[in-house]
Amino acid sequence: MTRTARSIDISDSIQAELEKQASRERVSPSVIVERALGAYIAAQERKYAAIDEALAEADKGVFVSREAVERWIDSWDTDNELPPPEPDVFLK
């Protein structure tokens, strides 16, 4: 894998925390930054894939009702947390 040095501007407080974490893990700060960027990029890819999937479902007329979403959200942080709701509105 080809590697290229990069320069970024970060606050002094973030730099201090970065160095502290790198010291704890006995790795260089650049390893921590690369992991963090990798995790961010992967999360963004999952987010946009979910959006694309939802748009495709919407184009087919498949939706989750507001009531189902509200029941799900209301269950968060309870002993009976519900799984994400399945589509229950089909317009086409």
Secondary structure, DSSP 8 states (H G I E B T S, - for coil): -----------HHHHHHHHHHHHHHTS-HHHHHHHHHHHHHHHHHHHHHHHHHHHHHHHTTEE--HHHHHHHHHHTTSTT--------EE--
